Amino acid sequence: MPVRDDGGGMQGGAPRVVWFTGEHDPRAVSARSLAADLVKQDRPPHLVWHPGTGEIAQLLPATRAARLLAAPVCREGRTCLQIMVVGQARVPFTGSLLTGIDGIMRWLDAWHIARRWPAGPPLPSPQSYHSLRSRRDWARGGHFGASQAPLAERPDPGGIDIRRITGPDTPVAPIPRPRAPIPPEPSLLTRTALPGPARPPAGDPVPVGTRSEPVGARS
């Protein structure tokens, strides 16, 4: 099917792939029909994949930018492949058969995309709206959910099982815990002075053995 326009040439950097899902019922929508809709919307990805049937539609070459991500993010990397999966963010597609995933992974391997998820597993929807979207993670390349891409405000692909995509040996990054706040250093004005030696109150008798007498006072 003809694509009117792509996202332009790539700018270089670590190669990566981004996984998307739209709000499409895989029981009623085919990869071909979804691809046709995305072309009409002028939002073509590189691939549209139906994991239940294995149907795949390629709309763009890997050397050109797709348009599901906004510019300039879509052009970052030697490749920034964008795969639209027929599915829904609230129902992770990795719970299905994943027919055709081996062929897709061989294609991604051929473009030297590392089998790692620098940002960890994508969060489930709707928590994924608040994903970190770290530029530092993005710069490393590899696999990302759409909710982890910089400048994106999407919840997809939801809480997918990343090991069903990149293999059982895929490291799963733990969710970092927030650091405990460090108490502020007290200022000199608020510090409590250490107690000094006790002094007897004025007018009290001097303890025995400490009274001073003038020389020659004793007979």
FITIDO-427895 format. One record per residue (C-alpha): residue in three letters; residue number from 1; x, y, z. Coordinates in steps of 0.5 Angstrom, whole numbers, plus 2048, in hexadecimal, padded with zeros to 3 digits. Last residue first. Example, Ala and Ser with C-alpha at 12.3 -4.5 7.8 and 13.67 -1.06 7.14 Angstrom:
atom r->Ser&k->2&px->81B&py->7FE&pz->80E
atom r->Ala&k->1&px->819&py->7F7&pz->810
//
This chain:
atom r->Ser&k->219&px->862&py->83C&pz->8E6
atom r->Arg&k->218&px->85F&py->83C&pz->8DF
atom r->Ala&k->217&px->85D&py->842&pz->8DB
atom r->Gly&k->216&px->865&py->843&pz->8D9
atom r->Val&k->215&px->863&py->843&pz->8D2
atom r->Pro&k->214&px->85C&py->845&pz->8D0
atom r->Glu&k->213&px->857&py->83F&pz->8D0
atom r->Ser&k->212&px->854&py->83C&pz->8C9
atom r->Arg&k->211&px->84E&py->837&pz->8CA
atom r->Thr&k->210&px->84E&py->831&pz->8C5
atom r->Gly&k->209&px->84F&py->82C&pz->8CA
atom r->Val&k->208&px->848&py->82C&pz->8CC
atom r->Pro&k->207&px->843&py->82E&pz->8C7
atom r->Val&k->206&px->842&py->836&pz->8C6
atom r->Pro&k->205&px->83B&py->838&pz->8C9
atom r->Asp&k->204&px->836&py->83A&pz->8C5
atom r->Gly&k->203&px->835&py->842&pz->8C3
atom r->Ala&k->202&px->835&py->841&pz->8BC
atom r->Pro&k->201&px->833&py->83B&pz->8B9
atom r->Pro&k->200&px->838&py->835&pz->8B8
atom r->Arg&k->199&px->83B&py->834&pz->8B1
atom r->Ala&k->198&px->839&py->82E&pz->8AD
atom r->Pro&k->197&px->83E&py->82C&pz->8A8
atom r->Gly&k->196&px->83C&py->82E&pz->8A1
atom r->Pro&k->195&px->836&py->82B&pz->89D
atom r->Leu&k->194&px->836&py->82B&pz->895
atom r->Ala&k->193&px->833&py->830&pz->892
atom r->Thr&k->192&px->82D&py->82E&pz->88E
atom r->Arg&k->191&px->82E&py->830&pz->886
atom r->Thr&k->190&px->828&py->834&pz->883
atom r->Leu&k->189&px->82D&py->83B&pz->882
atom r->Leu&k->188&px->833&py->837&pz->880
atom r->Ser&k->187&px->82E&py->834&pz->87A
atom r->Pro&k->186&px->82C&py->82D&pz->87A
atom r->Glu&k->185&px->82D&py->828&pz->874
atom r->Pro&k->184&px->827&py->826&pz->871
atom r->Pro&k->183&px->824&py->81F&pz->871
atom r->Ile&k->182&px->826&py->81B&pz->86B
atom r->Pro&k->181&px->81F&py->819&pz->868
atom r->Ala&k->180&px->81F&py->811&pz->867
atom r->Arg&k->179&px->820&py->80F&pz->860
atom r->Pro&k->178&px->81A&py->80D&pz->85C
atom r->Arg&k->177&px->81B&py->805&pz->85A
atom r->Pro&k->176&px->81D&py->804&pz->853
atom r->Ile&k->175&px->818&py->7FF&pz->84F
atom r->Pro&k->174&px->81D&py->7F9&pz->84E
atom r->Ala&k->173&px->820&py->7F8&pz->847
atom r->Val&k->172&px->81E&py->7F1&pz->844
atom r->Pro&k->171&px->823&py->7EE&pz->840
atom r->Thr&k->170&px->821&py->7EA&pz->83A
atom r->Asp&k->169&px->824&py->7E3&pz->83B
atom r->Pro&k->168&px->81D&py->7E0&pz->839
atom r->Gly&k->167&px->81C&py->7E3&pz->832
atom r->Thr&k->166&px->81B&py->7EA&pz->82F
atom r->Ile&k->165&px->814&py->7EA&pz->82E
atom r->Arg&k->164&px->811&py->7E5&pz->833
atom r->Arg&k->163&px->816&py->7E8&pz->838
atom r->Ile&k->162&px->813&py->7EF&pz->837
atom r->Asp&k->161&px->80D&py->7EC&pz->83B
atom r->Ile&k->160&px->808&py->7F2&pz->839
atom r->Gly&k->159&px->805&py->7F7&pz->83E
atom r->Gly&k->158&px->802&py->7FC&pz->839
atom r->Pro&k->157&px->804&py->7FD&pz->832
atom r->Asp&k->156&px->802&py->803&pz->832
atom r->Pro&k->155&px->801&py->808&pz->837
atom r->Arg&k->154&px->802&py->80E&pz->833
atom r->Glu&k->153&px->805&py->815&pz->834
atom r->Ala&k->152&px->80B&py->815&pz->830
atom r->Leu&k->151&px->811&py->81A&pz->831
atom r->Pro&k->150&px->816&py->815&pz->832
atom r->Ala&k->149&px->814&py->80E&pz->831
atom r->Gln&k->148&px->812&py->80A&pz->837
atom r->Ser&k->147&px->80B&py->809&pz->836
atom r->Ala&k->146&px->80C&py->807&pz->82F
atom r->Gly&k->145&px->810&py->801&pz->832
atom r->Phe&k->144&px->817&py->800&pz->831
atom r->His&k->143&px->81C&py->7FB&pz->82E
atom r->Gly&k->142&px->823&py->7FD&pz->82D
atom r->Gly&k->141&px->827&py->803&pz->82C
atom r->Arg&k->140&px->82B&py->806&pz->832
atom r->Ala&k->139&px->829&py->80E&pz->830
atom r->Trp&k->138&px->822&py->80C&pz->832
atom r->Asp&k->137&px->824&py->80A&pz->839
atom r->Arg&k->136&px->828&py->811&pz->83A
atom r->Arg&k->135&px->822&py->815&pz->837
atom r->Ser&k->134&px->81D&py->812&pz->83D
atom r->Arg&k->133&px->816&py->811&pz->83B
atom r->Leu&k->132&px->814&py->810&pz->843
atom r->Ser&k->131&px->80E&py->80D&pz->842
atom r->His&k->130&px->808&py->811&pz->844
atom r->Tyr&k->129&px->803&py->80F&pz->83F
atom r->Ser&k->128&px->805&py->808&pz->840
atom r->Gln&k->127&px->801&py->807&pz->847
atom r->Pro&k->126&px->7FB&py->807&pz->842
atom r->Ser&k->125&px->7FD&py->802&pz->840
atom r->Pro&k->124&px->802&py->7FD&pz->842
atom r->Leu&k->123&px->809&py->7FF&pz->842
atom r->Pro&k->122&px->80E&py->7FE&pz->83D
atom r->Pro&k->121&px->814&py->7F9&pz->83F
atom r->Gly&k->120&px->81A&py->7FC&pz->840
atom r->Ala&k->119&px->81D&py->803&pz->83D
atom r->Pro&k->118&px->823&py->800&pz->83A
atom r->Trp&k->117&px->81F&py->7FA&pz->837
atom r->Arg&k->116&px->824&py->7F5&pz->834
atom r->Arg&k->115&px->824&py->7F1&pz->82E
atom r->Ala&k->114&px->829&py->7F5&pz->82A
atom r->Ile&k->113&px->827&py->7F8&pz->823
atom r->His&k->112&px->82C&py->7F6&pz->81E
atom r->Trp&k->111&px->827&py->7F7&pz->818
atom r->Ala&k->110&px->828&py->7F0&pz->817
atom r->Asp&k->109&px->826&py->7EF&pz->81E
atom r->Leu&k->108&px->81F&py->7F3&pz->81D
atom r->Trp&k->107&px->81E&py->7EE&pz->816
atom r->Arg&k->106&px->81F&py->7E8&pz->81A
atom r->Met&k->105&px->81B&py->7EA&pz->820
atom r->Ile&k->104&px->815&py->7EB&pz->81B
atom r->Gly&k->103&px->816&py->7E4&pz->818
atom r->Asp&k->102&px->816&py->7E1&pz->81F
atom r->Ile&k->101&px->810&py->7E6&pz->821
atom r->Gly&k->100&px->80B&py->7E3&pz->81C
atom r->Thr&k->99&px->806&py->7E0&pz->820
atom r->Leu&k->98&px->806&py->7E3&pz->827
atom r->Leu&k->97&px->801&py->7DE&pz->82A
atom r->Ser&k->96&px->7FD&py->7E3&pz->82E
atom r->Gly&k->95&px->7FF&py->7E6&pz->835
atom r->Thr&k->94&px->805&py->7EA&pz->832
atom r->Phe&k->93&px->800&py->7EE&pz->82F
atom r->Pro&k->92&px->7FF&py->7F2&pz->836
atom r->Val&k->91&px->7F7&py->7F3&pz->837
atom r->Arg&k->90&px->7F6&py->7FA&pz->83A
atom r->Ala&k->89&px->7FB&py->7FD&pz->834
atom r->Gln&k->88&px->7F7&py->7FA&pz->82F
atom r->Gly&k->87&px->7F8&py->7F6&pz->829
atom r->Val&k->86&px->7FB&py->7F6&pz->822
atom r->Val&k->85&px->802&py->7F7&pz->823
atom r->Met&k->84&px->805&py->7FD&pz->81F
atom r->Ile&k->83&px->80C&py->7FD&pz->81F
atom r->Gln&k->82&px->811&py->803&pz->81E
atom r->Leu&k->81&px->818&py->802&pz->81C
atom r->Cys&k->80&px->81D&py->807&pz->81E
atom r->Thr&k->79&px->823&py->806&pz->81A
atom r->Arg&k->78&px->82A&py->809&pz->81A
atom r->Gly&k->77&px->827&py->80D&pz->820
atom r->Glu&k->76&px->822&py->813&pz->821
atom r->Arg&k->75&px->81E&py->814&pz->81B
atom r->Cys&k->74&px->817&py->813&pz->81F
atom r->Val&k->73&px->819&py->817&pz->825
atom r->Pro&k->72&px->81A&py->81D&pz->820
atom r->Ala&k->71&px->814&py->81D&pz->81F
atom r->Ala&k->70&px->80E&py->81A&pz->822
atom r->Leu&k->69&px->80D&py->812&pz->822
atom r->Leu&k->68&px->808&py->80E&pz->81E
atom r->Arg&k->67&px->80C&py->811&pz->818
atom r->Ala&k->66&px->811&py->80C&pz->816
atom r->Ala&k->65&px->818&py->80F&pz->814
atom r->Arg&k->64&px->81B&py->80C&pz->80E
atom r->Thr&k->63&px->821&py->806&pz->80E
atom r->Ala&k->62&px->81C&py->801&pz->810
atom r->Pro&k->61&px->818&py->801&pz->80A
atom r->Leu&k->60&px->811&py->803&pz->80B
atom r->Leu&k->59&px->80A&py->800&pz->80A
atom r->Gln&k->58&px->80B&py->7F9&pz->80C
atom r->Ala&k->57&px->805&py->7F5&pz->80E
atom r->Ile&k->56&px->805&py->7EF&pz->812
atom r->Glu&k->55&px->800&py->7E9&pz->813
atom r->Gly&k->54&px->802&py->7E4&pz->819
atom r->Thr&k->53&px->7FB&py->7E3&pz->81A
atom r->Gly&k->52&px->7FB&py->7E4&pz->822
atom r->Pro&k->51&px->801&py->7E9&pz->822
atom r->His&k->50&px->7FE&py->7ED&pz->81D
atom r->Trp&k->49&px->804&py->7F2&pz->81A
atom r->Val&k->48&px->804&py->7F9&pz->817
atom r->Leu&k->47&px->80B&py->7FA&pz->815
atom r->His&k->46&px->80F&py->801&pz->814
atom r->Pro&k->45&px->80A&py->805&pz->817
atom r->Pro&k->44&px->806&py->80A&pz->812
atom r->Arg&k->43&px->802&py->810&pz->815
atom r->Asp&k->42&px->7FF&py->814&pz->80F
atom r->Gln&k->41&px->7F8&py->812&pz->812
atom r->Lys&k->40&px->7F7&py->80F&pz->80B
atom r->Val&k->39&px->7FD&py->80A&pz->80C
atom r->Leu&k->38&px->7FB&py->809&pz->813
atom r->Asp&k->37&px->7F4&py->806&pz->811
atom r->Ala&k->36&px->7F7&py->802&pz->80B
atom r->Ala&k->35&px->7FC&py->7FF&pz->810
atom r->Leu&k->34&px->7F6&py->7FD&pz->815
atom r->Ser&k->33&px->7F2&py->7FA&pz->80F
atom r->Arg&k->32&px->7F9&py->7F6&pz->80E
atom r->Ala&k->31&px->7FA&py->7F4&pz->815
atom r->Ser&k->30&px->7F3&py->7F1&pz->816
atom r->Val&k->29&px->7EE&py->7F4&pz->81A
atom r->Ala&k->28&px->7E8&py->7F0&pz->81E
atom r->Arg&k->27&px->7EB&py->7EB&pz->822
atom r->Pro&k->26&px->7F1&py->7EF&pz->823
atom r->Asp&k->25&px->7ED&py->7F5&pz->826
atom r->His&k->24&px->7F1&py->7FB&pz->825
atom r->Glu&k->23&px->7F2&py->801&pz->82A
atom r->Gly&k->22&px->7F9&py->802&pz->827
atom r->Thr&k->21&px->7FF&py->7FE&pz->829
atom r->Phe&k->20&px->806&py->800&pz->828
atom r->Trp&k->19&px->80D&py->7FD&pz->829
atom r->Val&k->18&px->814&py->802&pz->828
atom r->Val&k->17&px->81A&py->7FF&pz->824
atom r->Arg&k->16&px->821&py->801&pz->825
atom r->Pro&k->15&px->828&py->803&pz->822
atom r->Ala&k->14&px->82D&py->807&pz->826
atom r->Gly&k->13&px->82E&py->80E&pz->822
atom r->Gly&k->12&px->82D&py->811&pz->81B
atom r->Gln&k->11&px->829&py->816&pz->819
atom r->Met&k->10&px->824&py->812&pz->815
atom r->Gly&k->9&px->821&py->815&pz->80E
atom r->Gly&k->8&px->819&py->817&pz->80E
atom r->Gly&k->7&px->813&py->816&pz->812
atom r->Asp&k->6&px->810&py->812&pz->80C
atom r->Asp&k->5&px->80B&py->815&pz->807
atom r->Arg&k->4&px->805&py->813&pz->802
atom r->Val&k->3&px->806&py->80B&pz->804
atom r->Pro&k->2&px->803&py->807&pz->7FE
atom r->Met&k->1&px->800&py->800&pz->800
//
